[in-house]
């Protein structure tokens, strides 16, 4: 295959593609001219577009010989590749290339090359047809898988939300359990305090009853003493008349002493 070179518009020399650097505007020059322009003006030598933020870059491309014989060789090589690896990547753009090859099979191509090309095209087509059917089938599967992946993503999002809510609920439950334990302890303490108060109240009640009984007995004794004193005074008054005045005076004094000695019932 003859070598394909590019013409530099500055030095007017032919260079390999790997020796060219292309600018932002799309124009390209050889490495030497590109560096010289960058140092002197930093603009394109053809359109004066500034280099800008993008430095000159190489372009990676595969140059091929575009002749009927070369196209025949490439299609024959494609046949071997497809037979060895009938993948979708190897079948990309193949139908258009077959139509172009059939259209150009009579343009300056020898009979042997033409027959080889047509045989390769027919062979490739027999391989392509079932593969294209599989491709369509796989495309349908991919569409369904895409839908399922979308549904799975939605379900995963819902699952994460539920897990977050579950974690929050568990945290709230733990807080409630701690509150419950604290309330239980406080209730137990209050119950103990109530029981202690009830015990003290029962003791005080017994003491109060004992004091009341004792007071009642003492009051009864005082009443009996008063009655005896009153009876004694009455007997003395009725028994001797000459001593009435004296006894009356003594009686008054005795009554005053009794009133001071006997406590009031209401106290």
C-alpha positions in Angstrom: 0.0 0.0 0.0 1.5 3.4 -1.0 2.4 5.7 1.9 -0.1 8.4 2.7 1.4 11.8 3.8 0.0 15.2 4.7 1.1 18.5 3.3 2.2 21.2 5.8 0.9 24.6 4.6 3.8 26.4 6.3 6.9 24.6 5.1 5.2 22.9 2.1 6.7 19.5 3.0 4.9 16.2 3.2 4.9 14.5 6.6 3.4 11.4 8.2 0.2 11.9 10.1 2.0 11.1 13.4 4.2 14.2 12.8 1.3 16.6 12.5 -0.3 18.6 15.3 -3.8 20.0 14.9 -5.1 23.3 16.4 -8.5 24.2 18.0 -9.6 25.7 14.7 -9.0 22.3 12.9 -5.9 23.3 10.9 -2.8 21.2 11.3 0.9 21.7 10.7 4.0 19.6 11.2 5.6 19.6 14.6 8.4 22.0 13.7 6.1 24.6 12.2 3.6 24.2 15.0 6.2 24.9 17.7 7.6 27.9 15.7 4.1 29.4 15.4 3.4 28.9 19.1 6.5 30.8 20.1 6.1 33.6 17.6 2.3 34.4 17.4 0.3 31.6 19.1 -2.3 31.9 16.4 -3.1 29.7 13.4 -1.1 30.5 10.3 -4.1 30.1 8.1 -7.1 31.6 10.0 -5.3 33.5 12.8 -7.4 31.7 15.5 -5.6 31.9 18.8 -4.3 28.7 20.3 -6.3 29.5 23.5 -6.4 27.0 26.4 -6.1 24.0 24.0 -2.5 23.1 23.0 -1.9 21.5 19.6 -2.8 17.9 19.6 -2.1 14.9 17.5 -4.9 13.0 15.7 -5.0 9.2 15.8 -6.4 7.8 12.6 -5.8 4.7 10.4 -5.1 5.6 6.8 -6.0 2.9 4.3 -5.6 2.4 0.5 -9.0 3.1 -1.1 -8.9 0.9 -4.2 -11.2 -2.0 -5.3 -8.5 -4.5 -4.6 -7.8 -3.1 -1.1 -11.5 -3.1 -0.3 -11.7 -6.8 -1.4 -8.8 -7.6 0.8 -10.4 -5.8 3.8 -13.8 -7.6 3.3 -12.0 -10.9 3.0 -10.2 -10.2 6.2 -13.6 -9.2 7.8 -14.9 -12.6 6.7 -12.2 -14.4 8.5 -12.7 -12.2 11.6 -16.4 -12.7 11.7 -16.1 -16.4 11.3 -13.6 -16.5 14.1 -15.5 -14.0 16.3 -19.1 -13.3 15.2 -19.7 -10.6 17.7 -21.8 -7.4 17.3 -18.7 -5.2 17.3 -17.3 -7.0 14.3 -20.6 -6.6 12.5 -20.9 -2.9 13.0 -21.4 -1.0 9.7 -21.0 -4.2 7.7 -24.3 -4.0 5.7 -23.3 -0.6 4.3 -19.8 -1.8 3.5 -21.3 -4.8 1.6 -23.6 -2.6 -0.4 -20.7 -0.3 -1.3 -18.5 -3.2 -2.3 -21.2 -4.7 -4.6 -21.8 -1.3 -6.1 -18.1 -0.8 -6.8 -17.3 -4.4 -7.8 -17.2 -3.5 -11.5 -15.2 -0.3 -11.2 -11.7 -1.2 -12.3 -11.7 -4.5 -10.4 -10.3 -7.7 -11.9 -12.6 -10.7 -12.4 -10.8 -12.7 -9.8 -11.2 -9.9 -7.2 -14.8 -9.3 -8.2 -15.7 -13.0 -7.7 -13.8 -13.1 -4.5 -15.6 -10.0 -3.3 -19.0 -11.4 -4.2 -18.3 -14.8 -2.6 -17.1 -13.1 0.6 -20.2 -10.9 0.6 -22.5 -13.9 0.2 -20.7 -15.8 2.9 -20.8 -12.8 5.3 -24.5 -12.3 4.6 -25.2 -15.9 5.5 -23.4 -15.4 8.8 -24.9 -12.0 9.4 -28.6 -13.0 9.0 -28.9 -15.3 12.0 -26.6 -13.0 14.0 -28.8 -10.0 13.3 -31.8 -12.0 14.5 -30.0 -12.8 17.7 -29.1 -9.1 17.9 -32.8 -8.1 17.7 -33.6 -10.7 20.3 -30.9 -9.4 22.6 -32.0 -5.9 22.1 -35.5 -6.9 23.3 -33.9 -8.6 26.3 -31.8 -5.5 26.9 -34.9 -3.3 26.8 -36.6 -5.6 29.3 -33.4 -5.7 31.4 -33.2 -1.9 31.3 -36.8 -1.7 32.6 -36.1 -4.3 35.3 -32.9 -2.4 36.3 -35.0 0.8 36.6 -37.6 -1.0 38.7 -34.7 -2.5 40.8 -33.2 0.9 41.4 -36.6 2.2 42.5 -37.1 -0.8 44.8 -33.6 -0.3 46.2 -34.4 3.3 46.9 -37.6 2.3 48.7 -35.7 -0.4 50.6 -33.1 2.2 51.8 -35.9 4.5 52.9 -37.6 1.7 54.8 -34.3 0.7 56.4 -33.8 4.3 57.5 -37.3 4.4 58.9 -36.7 1.1 60.6 -33.5 2.3 62.2 -35.3 5.5 63.4 -38.2 3.4 64.8 -35.7 1.1 66.6 -34.0 4.1 68.1 -37.4 5.5 69.3 -38.3 2.1 70.8 -35.0 2.0 72.7 -35.7 5.4 74.0 -39.2 4.4 75.1 -37.8 1.3 76.8 -35.3 3.4 78.7 -38.2 5.7 79.8 -40.3 2.7 80.8 -37.4 1.4 83.0 -37.0 4.8 84.6 -40.7 5.1 85.2 -40.8 1.6 86.7 -37.9 2.5 89.1 -39.7 5.7 90.1 -43.0 3.8 90.6 -41.2 1.2 92.7 -39.6 4.0 94.8 -43.0 5.8 95.2 -44.6 2.5 96.2 -41.9 1.9 98.9 -42.5 5.5 100.2 -46.3 5.0 100.3 -45.8 1.7 102.2 -43.5 3.4 104.7 -46.0 6.2 105.2 -48.8 3.7 105.7 -46.7 1.9 108.3 -46.0 5.2 110.1 -49.7 6.1 109.9 -50.7 2.8 111.5 -48.2 3.3 114.3 -49.4 6.8 114.9 -53.0 5.7 114.8 -52.3 3.1 117.5 -50.5 5.7 119.6 -53.4 8.2 119.2 -55.9 5.5 120.3 -53.8 4.7 123.3 -53.6 8.3 124.3 -57.3 8.8 123.9 -58.1 5.8 126.0 -55.7 7.0 128.7 -57.4 10.5 128.5 -60.8 8.9 128.8 -59.8 7.0 131.9 -58.3 10.0 133.5 -61.3 12.1 132.7 -63.6 9.4 134.2 -61.5 9.4 137.4 -61.7 13.2 137.6 -65.5 13.1 137.2 -65.7 10.5 140.0 -63.6 12.6 142.3 -65.8 15.7 141.6 -68.9 13.7 142.3 -67.4 12.4 145.6 -66.3 15.9 146.7 -69.7 17.4 145.8 -71.4 14.6 147.8 -69.1 15.1 150.7 -69.7 18.9 150.7 -73.5 18.4 150.5 -73.4 16.0 153.4 -71.4 18.3 155.5 -73.7 21.3 154.8 -76.9 19.3 155.7 -75.4 17.6 158.8 -74.5 20.7 161.0 -76.4 24.1 160.9 -74.2 26.4 163.1 -71.2 25.8 160.9 -73.2 26.6 157.7 -71.4 29.9 157.1 -68.1 28.4 157.7 -68.8 25.4 155.6 -70.3 27.6 152.9 -67.1 29.5 152.8 -65.1 26.3 152.8 -67.4 24.9 150.1 -66.8 27.8 147.8 -63.0 27.4 148.3 -63.3 23.7 147.6 -65.3 24.2 144.5 -62.8 26.7 143.2 -60.0 24.3 143.9 -61.9 21.5 142.0 -62.6 23.7 139.0 -58.9 24.5 138.8 -57.9 20.9 139.3 -60.3 19.3 136.8 -59.5 20.0 133.1 -62.2 21.1 130.7 -63.8 18.3 128.7 -63.4 20.2 125.5 -59.6 20.6 126.0 
